[in-house]
Amino acid sequence: MKYILNKKYWAPIALLGMLFFGLLLTSCESNDTEGKAITITKVFLEDVNSTVPDREVSFARLGQALRIEGSGFTGLKRVYINGYSTYFNVVFVSDNSMLVNVSADTPILDADPSVRNTIRFANDTNEFTFPFEIRAGKPAITSISNTLPNAGEKITVYGTGLTEVSKVIFPGNVETTTGITSDPDGEFFTVTVPSGISDNGGSIFAQSSNGGVYSPAYFNCKRGIILDFDGRGTQGSWDRASMILPADLETAVLGTGNTSQGKYVPHHPSRMPAFEANKARQSEVWTAGTGVDNWRTQFTPFIPASTALDKVALQFDIYVPDAWKDSGFLKICMVNNFNGGEWAGAVYNYVPWIVDGKSVAFQTTGWTTVTIPLNKFYAWSKEAFTFETVLTYRESQTYQNFGIYFENNDIKLSNVTGTASEVEFLAKATSVKVYTDNWRIVSLDTPVYNDFAN
């Protein structure tokens, strides 16, 4: 029978060749060892890309190659990992050592509890079961429902491989092991936020059955706040019909689950009539700007100016109590130098109701966090830039106010996706209620979790 080694499942051929040479030195055994008792003494992870390419381990992940030491392997007929019959090549078997790859099809959570985290070896007359932890691929965190919640509220952490989360550590080394609920498919977990989290912010760490994982370093980053309407940052305003004034801010507690925090901005204040169709800059709200905002001083102590722009983001919390679809968007302006209607320059148009090219109702039950990497702003979306580019741009402008418009123009899908399309969403008059709060600049840097201490 001819076997083809797929690099998806085997360590590089060079490493295997080296190991094969070693196996040959011990393979010249007589056949009288066939059918004898099997023992296992050690298991090694084979990874040619690691600084320790042959490392003794107590667990392995799907797709990884293992070298197993013991005795009685000559005459080995079957290997079962988590009860799954796993292929091995007899060429790489001697009486005291063998190679086997953990198949991507090996069950993890679906494995029968009696065989989960075991490797069973069998020949014609004997078998041996060795306890050994099997994990899926490394877990990942892709987003968090609210990165600036109140203590005692629940958040949802989304990603992959987030199974059986047993511990979450928040910035400031605040640990919780209670109030955690995991999705059986590992796509999310929920956790109750404890008190005492560091206002400097950072990553949250989750310990799951697939190992540890960090979020980006954007949780509870209060030092990154541009404007929270409650004392952090300064709101600016001037005489203009579309201007949202400090008197327009609201304070009634809104939202279920994650509730509002003090004052927040209504992007359609009650004093304003319905927003007309095909009209830009229908409401606007700004920071104080020149002479007050100093992003370099505020942010570079924790986000170096040399940071790649895809690792820096704008975050804000949003609450939309009723369905928002078909018309209207928020224009996020890096400075006060735009008249409205732009799909170019240092702006970004937030249109959450366009999903996969269609109008889909956007609505929240509580306050959720929006994360927009700064390289999504149109001026910096075509090339690689650093945070220094944004800082220098703002410092060169006469009006350094950061702000948000509510606009209600027709929308070309091609402007949203950046790809050719004839689809266009024609604007309609709207009185949709959209609230935002806690505008902030955060780091998207994500610490790498290493399965091994060294």
C-alpha positions in Angstrom: 0.0 0.0 0.0 1.3 3.5 -0.9 1.0 6.2 1.8 1.1 9.9 1.0 2.1 12.2 3.9 0.1 15.4 4.0 2.0 18.3 5.5 -1.2 19.4 7.2 -0.9 16.3 9.5 2.8 15.6 9.7 5.8 17.5 10.9 8.3 18.5 8.1 9.9 15.6 6.3 13.4 16.7 7.4 12.4 16.1 11.1 10.8 12.8 10.3 13.9 11.7 8.4 16.0 12.4 11.4 13.7 10.6 13.7 13.4 7.7 11.2 17.2 7.3 11.3 17.0 7.1 15.1 14.2 4.5 14.9 16.3 2.3 12.6 18.9 2.0 15.2 16.4 0.3 17.5 14.2 -1.5 15.0 16.4 -4.5 14.4 14.4 -6.6 16.9 13.4 -10.2 16.5 9.8 -10.9 15.9 9.5 -12.6 19.3 8.5 -9.2 20.8 5.2 -9.2 18.8 2.2 -9.5 21.0 4.0 -8.7 24.3 2.8 -6.2 26.9 2.8 -2.5 25.9 4.1 0.2 28.2 4.3 4.0 27.8 6.9 6.1 29.6 7.0 9.5 27.9 5.2 11.5 25.1 7.0 14.1 23.1 5.7 16.9 20.8 7.5 17.1 17.5 7.7 20.6 16.2 10.5 21.6 14.0 9.5 25.3 14.2 9.9 25.4 18.0 13.0 26.2 19.9 12.4 22.8 21.5 11.6 20.6 18.5 11.3 17.4 20.6 9.6 18.4 23.9 8.1 16.1 26.5 4.4 17.0 27.0 1.3 16.1 28.9 -1.1 17.2 26.2 -1.4 17.7 22.5 -3.6 19.5 20.0 -5.4 18.3 16.9 -3.0 18.0 14.0 0.2 17.7 16.1 2.8 15.0 15.7 3.8 12.9 18.7 6.8 10.7 19.5 5.9 8.1 22.1 8.5 6.2 24.1 7.8 2.9 25.9 8.1 -0.8 25.0 6.2 -3.5 23.2 5.4 -1.4 20.1 6.6 -4.1 17.7 3.5 -5.8 16.3 1.3 -2.8 17.2 -1.9 -3.0 15.3 -4.2 -0.2 16.5 -4.0 3.2 18.2 -7.1 4.9 19.5 -6.9 8.6 20.5 -10.0 9.7 22.5 -11.6 6.5 21.1 -10.8 7.4 17.5 -8.9 4.9 15.4 -5.8 6.8 14.4 -3.6 6.0 11.5 0.1 5.4 12.1 2.8 4.4 9.7 4.6 1.2 10.7 7.8 2.5 9.1 8.0 4.9 12.0 7.6 2.2 14.7 10.3 0.4 16.7 9.8 -1.6 19.8 10.6 1.4 22.0 9.5 4.4 20.0 6.9 5.4 17.5 5.4 8.4 15.7 1.7 9.2 15.5 -0.2 12.2 14.4 -3.4 13.4 16.2 -6.0 13.4 13.5 -8.0 16.6 12.9 -11.1 14.3 13.1 -10.4 13.2 16.7 -13.4 14.0 18.9 -12.8 16.3 21.9 -16.0 17.3 23.7 -18.0 14.7 21.8 -15.7 11.9 22.9 -17.2 9.3 25.2 -16.2 10.3 28.8 -14.7 6.9 29.3 -12.1 7.4 26.6 -11.7 11.2 26.5 -8.1 12.3 27.1 -6.7 8.8 26.6 -4.5 7.0 24.0 -5.1 3.3 23.7 -2.5 1.0 22.1 -3.4 -2.6 21.0 -1.6 -5.6 19.4 -3.0 -9.0 18.8 -2.9 -10.1 22.5 -2.4 -7.0 24.6 -3.5 -3.4 25.0 -2.6 -0.4 27.1 -4.5 2.8 27.8 -2.4 5.9 28.6 -4.0 9.0 30.1 -3.1 11.9 28.0 -5.0 15.2 27.4 -6.2 16.0 23.9 -7.1 19.6 23.0 -8.6 21.2 19.9 -6.8 24.0 18.1 -5.6 27.0 20.1 -8.5 29.2 21.3 -9.0 32.7 20.1 -10.9 35.8 21.2 -12.3 37.9 18.3 -14.6 40.4 20.1 -16.2 41.3 23.4 -19.8 42.5 23.7 -18.9 45.4 25.9 -15.3 46.4 26.8 -16.2 49.1 29.3 -19.1 47.6 31.4 -20.2 48.3 34.9 -19.1 45.9 37.6 -21.7 43.2 38.2 -22.8 43.2 34.6 -22.4 40.2 32.2 -20.4 40.4 29.1 -20.1 37.9 26.2 -16.7 37.1 24.8 -16.7 35.7 21.3 -14.2 33.6 19.5 -13.2 30.0 18.7 -12.2 27.1 20.9 -13.7 28.7 24.0 -14.8 25.5 25.6 -15.3 24.8 29.3 -13.9 28.2 30.4 -13.0 27.8 34.1 -11.2 31.0 34.9 -11.1 34.6 33.6 -8.5 37.2 34.7 -9.3 40.8 34.2 -6.8 43.8 34.0 -5.3 44.4 37.4 -5.0 40.6 38.0 -8.6 40.4 39.1 -9.6 36.8 38.8 -13.0 35.1 38.7 -14.0 31.5 38.5 -17.7 31.9 39.1 -20.5 33.4 36.9 -19.0 31.8 33.8 -21.1 30.0 31.2 -19.5 28.4 28.1 -21.0 27.7 24.7 -20.7 23.9 24.0 -19.3 24.8 20.5 -16.7 27.1 21.9 -18.0 30.2 20.0 -18.5 32.3 23.1 -18.7 32.5 26.9 -20.4 34.8 29.3 -18.9 36.1 32.5 -20.0 38.4 35.3 -17.6 41.4 35.5 -16.0 41.7 39.0 -15.2 45.0 40.7 -11.7 46.4 41.1 -10.5 46.1 37.5 -7.6 48.4 36.6 -8.7 51.6 34.8 -5.6 51.4 32.7 -7.2 48.6 30.9 -5.6 45.7 29.2 -6.3 42.1 28.0 -8.6 39.6 29.7 -7.3 36.1 30.0 -9.5 33.0 29.8 -8.5 29.5 30.8 -10.4 26.9 28.8 -10.2 23.2 28.2 -8.3 24.1 25.0 -5.8 26.1 26.9 -5.3 29.8 27.7 -6.1 32.8 25.5 -5.9 36.6 25.7 -8.1 39.2 24.3 -6.8 42.4 22.7 -5.6 44.9 25.3 -8.7 47.0 25.1 -10.7 46.0 28.1 -11.7 48.8 30.6 -9.2 51.2 29.0 -10.4 54.4 30.7 -7.1 56.1 30.1 -8.0 56.0 26.4 -11.2 57.9 26.7 -11.6 60.9 24.4 -15.0 61.9 25.7 -17.4 60.2 28.1 -19.6 63.3 28.8 -19.0 62.8 32.5 -15.7 64.6 33.1 -13.2 62.6 31.0 -12.5 64.7 27.9 -14.2 68.0 27.1 -17.2 68.5 24.9 -17.0 71.4 22.4 -20.0 73.2 20.9 -20.8 76.4 19.0 -23.8 78.1 17.4 -25.1 75.8 14.7 -28.6 74.4 14.2 -27.3 70.8 13.9 -25.1 71.1 17.0 -25.7 68.7 19.9 -25.2 70.9 23.0 -24.3 69.9 26.6 -28.0 70.6 27.4 -29.0 67.9 24.9 -27.2 65.1 26.7 -29.4 62.6 28.5 -29.0 60.8 31.8 -32.0 58.5 32.2 -30.8 54.9 32.7 -31.2 53.0 29.4 -30.5 49.5 28.4 -30.9 45.9 29.7 -27.9 43.9 30.8 -25.3 46.6 30.1 -26.8 49.9 31.1 -25.9 53.5 30.5 -23.2 55.2 32.5 -24.1 58.8 33.5 -24.5 61.2 30.6 -24.5 60.1 27.0 -25.2 61.6 23.6 -28.5 61.2 21.7 -27.6 61.5 18.0 -31.2 62.5 17.4 -32.1 64.9 20.2 -35.8 65.3 21.0 -35.7 68.9 20.1 -34.8 68.1 16.5 -37.4 67.2 13.9 -37.2 63.9 11.9 -34.0 63.7 9.8 -34.7 64.5 6.2 -33.7 62.1 3.3 -30.6 63.0 1.3 -29.2 65.5 3.8 -25.7 65.3 5.4 -24.6 66.6 8.8 -28.1 66.6 10.4 -26.7 66.4 13.9 -23.1 66.7 15.2 -21.2 66.4 18.4 -17.6 67.3 19.0 -14.7 67.3 21.5 -13.2 70.7 22.4 -10.4 70.3 20.0 -7.4 72.6 19.4 -5.6 73.5 22.6 -7.6 71.0 24.7 -7.3 67.6 23.0 -3.7 66.3 23.0 -3.7 62.7 21.7 0.1 62.4 21.6 0.4 63.2 25.3 -2.6 61.1 26.3 -2.2 58.0 24.2 1.5 57.4 23.4 2.4 56.4 27.0 0.5 53.1 26.3 0.2 53.1 22.5 3.6 54.0 21.0 3.5 56.3 17.9 5.3 53.6 15.9 2.4 51.2 16.4 0.9 49.8 13.2 -2.4 51.4 12.5 -4.3 48.1 12.4 -3.3 47.7 16.0 -5.0 50.9 17.2 -8.7 51.4 17.2 -11.5 53.7 18.1 -14.1 52.3 20.4 -17.4 53.6 21.5 -20.5 52.1 23.2 -23.8 52.3 21.4 -27.4 51.7 22.3 -30.1 51.4 19.6 -33.4 50.5 21.3 -35.5 50.2 18.1 -34.7 48.6 14.8 -32.4 50.7 12.6 -32.4 49.8 9.0 -32.6 51.2 5.4 -31.3 54.7 6.1 -28.9 56.8 8.1 -25.3 56.4 9.4 -22.8 57.9 11.7 -19.8 59.7 10.1 -16.8 59.6 12.4 -14.5 62.6 11.8 -10.9 62.6 12.9 -10.9 66.4 12.8 -13.4 69.2 12.1 -12.7 69.7 8.4 -15.6 68.0 6.6 -18.9 69.2 5.3 -20.6 65.9 5.2 -21.3 63.3 2.5 -17.6 62.2 2.3 -16.5 58.6 1.6 -12.9 59.6 1.5 -10.4 61.3 3.8 -9.9 61.0 7.5 -13.4 59.8 8.2 -15.2 56.5 8.6 -18.9 55.9 8.0 -20.5 53.5 10.4 -23.5 51.7 8.8 -24.3 48.7 11.0 -27.5 47.8 9.2 -25.8 46.8 6.0 -24.9 43.2 6.4 -23.7 41.0 3.4 -24.9 43.6 1.0 -28.5 43.8 2.5 -30.4 46.0 4.8 -30.7 44.1 8.1 -32.3 45.6 11.2 -29.7 46.7 13.8 -30.9 46.8 17.4 -29.4 46.3 20.8 -31.0 45.4 24.2 -28.2 47.0 26.1 -25.0 49.0 25.4 -22.5 47.3 23.2 -19.0 48.2 22.1 -18.1 49.1 18.5 -14.5 48.7 17.6 -13.1 50.4 14.4 -9.4 49.9 13.7 -7.9 53.2 12.6 -6.7 51.7 9.3 -10.4 51.5 8.4 -10.6 55.3 8.1 -10.6 55.9 4.4 -7.4 58.1 4.3 -5.4 55.3 5.8 -7.1 52.2 4.3 -5.0 51.7 1.2 -1.5 51.5 2.6 0.3 50.5 5.8 0.5 53.4 8.3 1.5 53.9 11.9 -0.2 55.8 14.7 2.3 58.6 14.1 0.5 59.3 10.8 -2.8 60.0 12.7 -1.1 62.0 15.4 0.8 64.2 12.9 -2.4 64.6 10.8 -4.4 65.9 13.7 -1.6 68.2 14.9 -1.4 69.8 11.4 -5.1 70.8 11.4 -6.5 74.1 12.4 -9.6 72.5 14.0 -8.5 69.4 16.0 -12.0 68.5 17.2 -12.9 64.9 17.0 -16.6 64.3 16.3 -19.5 62.3 14.9 -22.2 63.4 12.5 -25.6 61.7 11.9 -26.0 61.7 8.1 -28.9 60.5 6.0 -27.7 60.4 2.4 -28.2 57.7 -0.3 -25.6 55.0 0.2 -23.8 53.1 -2.6 -22.9 49.6 -1.5 -19.6 50.0 -3.3 -18.6 52.7 -0.9 -19.3 50.5 2.1 -17.6 47.3 0.8 -14.9 48.9 -1.4 -15.9 46.5 -4.3 -17.8 47.2 -7.4 -21.6 47.1 -7.0 -24.7 48.7 -8.6 -26.7 48.4 -5.4 -27.8 51.6 -3.8 -29.8 52.3 -0.6 -32.0 55.3 -1.1 -32.3 57.5 1.9 -35.6 57.9 3.8 -36.7 60.3 6.5 -36.0 58.8 9.8 -36.3 59.5 13.6 -34.3 56.5 14.7 -32.8 56.8 18.2 -29.1 56.2 18.3 -27.0 56.8 21.5 -23.3 56.7 22.0 -20.9 57.1 24.9 -17.4 56.5 26.1 -15.5 57.4 22.9 -11.9 56.1 23.3 -8.7 55.1 21.6 -7.5 51.6 22.5 -4.7 49.2 21.6 -5.5 46.0 19.6 -2.2 44.4 20.6 -2.9 40.8 21.8 -0.5 39.0 24.0 0.5 35.5 22.7 -0.3 32.7 25.0 2.4 30.0 25.0 1.4 26.4 25.8 4.8 26.0 27.4 6.4 28.1 30.0 9.8 28.3 28.1 
